[in-house]
């Protein structure tokens, strides 16, 4: 009978120890879950900051590119040798029709078409190639 009482006592003690450890583990799990949530929140904030920074810098690069294109528009004084590709793209971005671009730059129509179609291709535009009678916007 003593053995049964000792066995019952050991089972009781084991249950108590298990309960204490179980509560400790549950508490530790909750603590880890809170810490994980904090880390997740911080990573979300960091990602938002990176996205904002990217958008800001991207807009700056676009503005700079646009300014470069504006500066390359042919003026009345054609003494400056400007790269024709930039001239064609700058006029196109202003909505000038291909036929008018060819006329203004005194450029071969095929050359201007190739420049604009290459720009469309590089921008990922899968539409059909531009022809000399069409107007195109190469930058939205």
N, C-alpha and C positions, 0 to 999 in steps of 0.2 A: 504494500500500500504506500509505503514511503517513496518507493520508486515512481509510482504514479503521480504522487504529489510533487516530487522533484521534477518530473517530466512536464507536468502541467505548469509548474513555476517557470521552467525554462522556456516553454512555449509562450507564456505570458510576457516574460522579459524580452524574448525575441520579437514579439508583436509590438511591444512598446518601443524597442530600438528601431524596428522597421518603420513605425509611425513617425518617429523623430527624424530619421534619415529621409523618409518620404517627404515630410514637410520641408526639410532643408533643401532637398532636390527640387521640389516644386517652387520654393522661393528663389532658388538660384536660376531655374529655368525662366521664371518671370523677369528676373533681373537681366538675364541675357537677352530676352525678347525686347525689353525696354532699350537696352544698349544697341541692339540691332536696329530698332526703329529709329533711334537717334542717328546712327551712322547712315541709314537709308535717307533720312531727311536731309542730312548734310550733303550727301552725294547729289541729291535732287537739286539743292540750292547751287552747288558747284556747277552742275550741268546747265542750269538756267543762266548763270553768270557767263559760262563759256558760250552759250548760244547768243546771248546779248552782245558779247564781245565780237563774236564772229559776224553778226549782222551789222554791227557798227563798222567794223573794218571792211566788210564786203561793200557796204554803201560808200565808204570812203574810196575804195578802189574803183567802183563804178563811176563815181563823180570824177575822179582823176582821169579815168579812161575817156569819159565824155569830154572833159576839158581838153585833153590831148587831141581828140577828134575835132573839136571846134577849132582849135588852133591850126589844124591841117587843112581847113577848108580853103580852097583857092581864092585868092583875092584878086583885085584888079592888077596888083603888082605881082607878076608871076616870075620875078627875078629869083625868088627863093626856090631851090629844087626840092619840092616836097614829094614824098613817096606816093605814087598814084593809088596804091591800095588804100592808104589812109584817106585820101581824098574821096575815093569812091565810097568807102564805108561811111565817112562823115556826112556826105550828101544823102546817102541812102537813109541814115538815121534821122535826117531831117524830113524824110518823106518824099524826097525828090525821085521822080520816076527814072528808070534806067535809061530811057531814051534821052531825057534831059541831062542826066549825068554824063553820058557819052558826048553830048553836044557841048556842055560847059567845059569839060576837060579835054576836048578834042582827042578823045581816046577811042581805040577800036572797040566796037560793041562787044565782040567776043571776049576781049580782055576784061571789061567791066562785068560781063555776065559770069565769067569764071570766078572773079573776085567775090561777087555777091553769093554765088552758089556755094563756093567754098566756105564762106562765112556761115551760111545756113547749115551746111553739113557739119561744120565744127561746133555749131550751137546745138546740134542734135535734132535739127528740123528734118523730119522724114518726108516732107511734102515734095511735090514735083519740082524740078529745076525751074528757075526763072528764065523768061525770055525777054527780048529787047523791048517788047511792047507793054511790059508789066511794071507796076510800081511795087516796091517791096520795102518793108521795115525790117532791118536786120537786128534791131534791139528793141525789146518791148519796154 
